Structure formats: structure tokens, C-alpha cells
């Protein structure tokens, strides 16, 4: 009884007043979404994938799109690290720290999603033990596993700087902080592993001779790789700018981020050209299944996603907003443009995943006349995906608030002065 | 009287006959036509609770056999008896059929044409190439096998298969199988929830038959269940390396035989004899 009463007073005096602050409300909201997601995930684990709307015709749906997007948007980690440490752009080193944290969150989202998506989650480790080196998906499994370890090593110094760790376990904090010495090497390893698996994810689709719209190994691999880099850099810049507007705990170097946004602007323009080229290289003459898939993409069910989200909102508009100095100088516009780039990359992954599956080729009476199928995610799929995304947002919020992952005022030298709390270092840009 | 009534009557009659045939087959009473061949000894028959042959075999030694299935579309009436036999012998759930029978374009005279589609056991199989854990693989004799103990259920093979013959176990299949006759029992263990399954060309029957000196394609006990069950003789099976096997003879006689989506270069092991006699004439 006393325990309950004590808990009640604790809630009344501490938790309820705290909830008046928007940040705690936001975190509580995310935690609720996560709780629902965990419940839904339990249903999936207990009842099996029969609770999804996936079928033998569309076996890859919302979850695959979420983890493809999460991996793509996590690509800022390797690309910004590579620019900062391999191209020796020192001013980007603190941004790389943010990027590595965001990347870590992105990859953990993808791994949770994948664990749900495979039919036998108890055998998730099979990819590491039973090798089929011809399979792009095996390559992705290995590289994602290894790269996640790299990201963990890169995130360790950030965790070491977390106040409770620093205060209670100063020696551990120092140990973890000293891992920062490895960063340039990890940046190199990360660049290699990411290049391999980001392009292999495109090849996963591009290798399939059974689906003519996907069967373009090189274009698929290259556009997955490049769009991941652009989306990842945009997301890191976006998160930094938004956090800096919301909380004084995030300290950014506006000059650096402006340069980064300008780079993203050019990159997205390049991506647009590439995507257009890819589209234009498709056949004008009728080709079974490919023509139908192109129809779905450009005029059918995915047309809004393709023209609206991918091309106009995801590439044309952000390119204009980021390259025309007049627009870019308005911070709100810059933030909007960067968010749109990320949205465009997500839309690209969703469209690509679905477009090959919606045309059922050769499973049809008469055989060679393609037939269309449909897919709408079930409520359980949506709830689990939302839960996992809520985890990602919560992790980023936590990182910004408690781990100082966005502190671009401090120029980190390698090796870092590990035990100096980042917040003490004066920021010259505020 | 239209011809459809007569066909329906024939279909029903033959379905009943063949169901009886499947039942007899599963009860292991030797049929008159197997009497000439060596009779299987009871102890050589693999009990159902033992796992089917999933030994990966030795790739260094080329197999003397080249198993092939030939499907004569002029004989297939779309009665689904092959599927009934397949369900019974391989214990597939009611919502999964390892092969499917589709109605395709009718002939010029308007006769209905059907096309059964089992796993093609491609020589250059996309699924074998892309399975991330190697759970689907080529056996020593080139048949495409599934290792249900290794499959993680990622369903990538379903995307890769140009013929759509791979099926995922979305739900657990429990309880008695309504497709198994009371007198018999399936020959292979049931697959768990969360793995992909597909037609195996009844390797358990081929292997068991070979072990006791039978010839797959000739002896029903060594031949895939669907081939045995087809009362129309629309499905043939055998060794293409043996010039006297039913498949070699059929493919020699019918140069117009075709395979599905040959242009993809997958090298399917299932050949079709078209129903259209016009094609036959033009080809010869």
C-alpha cells in the first residue's frame, strides 16, 4: 500500500509537472507508440506472418521499405565520416559525430524491422554461418552486421561522454573515449562496408531476372548507393538544424551546415539527372511486365508517389530551394528542403520495392499476359513499423538531449580530450 | 448435349478412379503394373517421421541421371489429380500447392488447354543463386532442393522465381491433412511455419526407388506422385540420359516441345508438348 502511495506522490510531484514541458510530452508520446509497437510485434512473433497483408505474390512490403529507408538515411554516417576524416575536412568532424549517432539509430531500426520480417527470427544468425557468396542479400547481411559493429565502436565515445557514465565510472568513460582514436580507421572501414552493402541493396533487386523492371543491375546499384548518400547527408543536416531551433543543447555551426546543405542541393540535382536518365533508358516498345510496371510507376497506382514525392517534392523542389541562395538563406526553407530530400529517398525505396511485385508475370492464365496485384499494409504492419520509427525518434531525442550528439561548436581533435564534458567547451558560434 | 457435359462426366469419373488409385498407392499394395519390377521391401521404405533426403551430395562426381518432366498439354484436362496426389504424398497445407494447373489460351478449334506448372528445377536456378543462406541448393543430380532447417524465411527466392512456384508458410499447418487419404500417410515431414517450400520432384521416391533397383519414370514407386496419379498420361518423367526413357522418346517424337521462359536462360527441366496440332505440323 505504502509503495503504491509513494509511487502516486512521486507521479503527482515529479512526473506530472514534468509533463507540462513539451519535451517530456513528446518523449511520452513516442514511448506510447513504442509500447503499442512492442505489443504488435509480439502478435507477429506469436501468430506468425499470417497477420500481415503480405502474400506469395507480394512477399516484401512495408517493413522492407522501412528498413531500406532506414539504411539509406543512415548513410550520412559513412559519407560524412569519409569526408571529415579521409578527405580531412576538419570542420565536418563534429558533424560526423552526429551522423554516426543517427546512422547507429538507423541501422538498429533496420535490424529490428528485419528481425520481424523474416519467417524464422530464431535463425537470424544463419546468414553469418551459412554463406552463399553469390547472393547480394548475403552480402548485405554480412556488411550490415559488420558495419553495425563499426558504428558501435564509433558510438562508444559518445556514450562515454554521457554524464552519468562520466561521473560514476570515470575510468570506463576514459576507456570509451579513447576509442575515438580509431575514428579515422573506422571511417575507412565504414566507407568500404557501406559502399558494398548500399549498392548491394540495389543489386538485390537489380539481379532478379524474373522481374524485368528491376533487372538493371548497374543502374539499380548506383542509384541506391548515391540516393543513400544524398538522403543520409540531408537527414543529418536536417536533424542538426531542427534540433538547434528547438533546444540550446544542440549547438550547430551554421556556416558548415549551410555548406553541407548547398552540397546536398547539387547532389540532389545530380540524382535527378540520374533518375531521369534511368527512366528515359527504359524501352518505348512493349516489353512484357516491364511496360506494365512502368505504367504503374508513371501513370498507375504509384504515379503520385513517383511524380509527386520522388521527382517534384523529393528532387526538383529541394534542388531549387537549396541552390538558389535567396531561398537557402531562409532557415525554415532550408530545413524544409532537406526534409523533402529525405522524403524523396523514402518514396524511391517504397516505389522500387513495390513496382516489381505489383506486376505478376507469368503466373497468370495465358501465361504471358501480365496481371496486376495489390498490396496495402495491415494494421499490425503499420503499428510495428510506427513503433520502430518511434524508437528511432526517441533515440535521436535522447542523443540530442543527454548525449550532446549535436555539438558542432567543439572541434574534435583526434585523439579527443576524452574526459572533458563537451558542454564545457565554449562554442564560438553562439 | 454439349461436349462440356460429357467432359465433366468423364472428369468426375476419372477423378474418382484416380483418387482410388492414389489411395491404393499410399496403402503400398503393389499395383498390377509394378508386379514385373522388383518389389520394394518393407524395410527399405523410408518412414514418414524420418527427414527426407537433404544430403547435399558430391558435386565433383557428375550424376549419371538427368531428370526431366514432360507435360503433354494435349492430354491434360485440368482435373487437378496431380495436385491431389502431391498434397497427399508431400503433406502440403490446403492453401499451398506445389504445382498449379492453369487454363491457358484455347486451341484454334476452341478446345480448352491447361498448363500444370511444377517447380522447373532450373539448371541455372535464380533461387539457388540468390538464397542468402544457401537453403535452396542443387543436389548432386541437379534437382533444386530446399533445406527447411536452414531457411530463414526471408522470401527473397519468391521474388527471384520467374515461375512463381515457391510458397511461404505464412501460418503453421497443424492437425490432420484433409488431402491425405485415411489409408495412407505422407512420405515427407511437414514443414514448419516461416519457411519457403516448393516441389521437390518427389526426390524421396526417386532415391528410394533407385536404392532398390527401380527405374524412375517406369516404375510408379520411383516416380513423382503427380506423374503416377495422372490418369491421362499427361505427365511423363524420366532420365534424359537414357534414350529409352519415356521423356527421351516423347521429346524425340515432338520437336515442338518448349519450355517456359527459355529466354531467361534458367534452363528449366520441365518440357511442354503443345496442345495445338498445327504447331506440331509446322515444326515437322
Contacts between the chains, C-beta under 8 A, distances in Angstrom:
chain1	res1	chain2	res2	distance
A	48	B	170	6.5
A	48	B	171	5.7
A	48	B	172	6.5
A	48	B	193	5.0
A	48	B	194	6.3
A	49	B	153	7.7
A	49	B	168	7.6
A	49	B	170	5.4
A	49	B	194	7.0
A	50	B	170	4.3
A	50	B	171	4.1
A	54	B	155	8.0
A	54	B	170	7.6
A	56	B	158	6.1
A	56	B	164	7.4
A	56	B	166	7.4
A	56	B	167	5.7
A	56	B	168	5.9
A	57	B	164	7.5
A	59	B	155	3.8
A	59	B	158	4.6
A	59	B	159	6.5
A	59	B	168	6.3
A	60	B	155	6.6
A	60	B	159	6.6
A	117	B	154	7.5
A	118	B	152	5.0
A	118	B	153	5.0
A	118	B	154	5.2
A	118	B	194	7.6
A	119	B	151	7.6
A	119	B	152	6.9
A	119	B	153	2.0
A	119	B	154	7.5
A	119	B	155	7.1
A	119	B	168	6.5
A	119	B	169	7.1
A	119	B	193	7.2
A	119	B	194	3.0
A	119	B	195	6.0
A	119	B	196	7.6
A	120	B	151	6.9
A	120	B	152	5.1
A	120	B	153	4.7
A	120	B	192	7.8
A	120	B	194	4.5
A	120	B	195	6.5
A	123	B	133	8.0
A	123	B	150	7.7
A	123	B	151	7.7
A	123	B	152	4.6
A	123	B	153	7.8
A	124	B	152	6.9
A	126	B	133	4.4
A	126	B	135	7.8
A	126	B	150	6.2
A	126	B	152	5.1
A	127	B	132	5.4
A	127	B	133	5.7
A	127	B	152	7.1
A	130	B	133	4.3
A	130	B	134	5.3
A	130	B	135	7.5
A	130	B	150	5.8
A	131	B	133	7.9
A	131	B	134	7.0
A	132	B	130	7.9
A	132	B	131	5.7
A	132	B	132	6.0
A	132	B	133	6.4
A	132	B	134	4.0
A	134	B	129	4.9
A	134	B	130	7.1
A	135	B	129	6.9
A	135	B	130	4.7
A	135	B	131	6.0
A	135	B	132	4.6
A	135	B	134	8.0
A	135	B	156	7.7
A	136	B	130	6.9
A	137	B	130	6.5
A	137	B	132	4.0
A	137	B	154	6.7
A	137	B	156	5.2
A	138	B	132	3.9
A	138	B	133	7.1
A	140	B	132	7.9
A	141	B	132	5.7
A	204	B	156	7.3
A	207	B	130	6.6
A	207	B	160	8.0
A	208	B	126	6.9
A	208	B	130	7.5
A	208	B	159	5.9
A	208	B	160	5.1
A	209	B	126	5.9
A	209	B	160	7.9
A	209	B	162	6.6
A	209	B	264	5.1
A	209	B	265	7.5
A	209	B	266	7.4
A	210	B	126	6.1
A	210	B	159	7.1
A	210	B	160	5.6
A	210	B	161	6.0
A	210	B	162	3.8
A	210	B	264	7.4
A	211	B	159	6.9
A	356	B	159	7.4
A	357	B	159	7.1
A	360	B	164	7.3
A	361	B	162	7.5
A	362	B	162	6.4
A	362	B	163	6.7
A	362	B	164	6.9
A	362	B	260	7.2
A	362	B	261	6.4
A	363	B	163	7.7
A	363	B	164	3.9
A	364	B	102	7.4
A	365	B	102	4.8
A	365	B	103	5.2
A	365	B	104	6.0
A	366	B	104	5.3
A	366	B	105	5.4
A	367	B	102	7.4
A	367	B	104	5.9
A	367	B	115	7.0
A	367	B	260	7.4
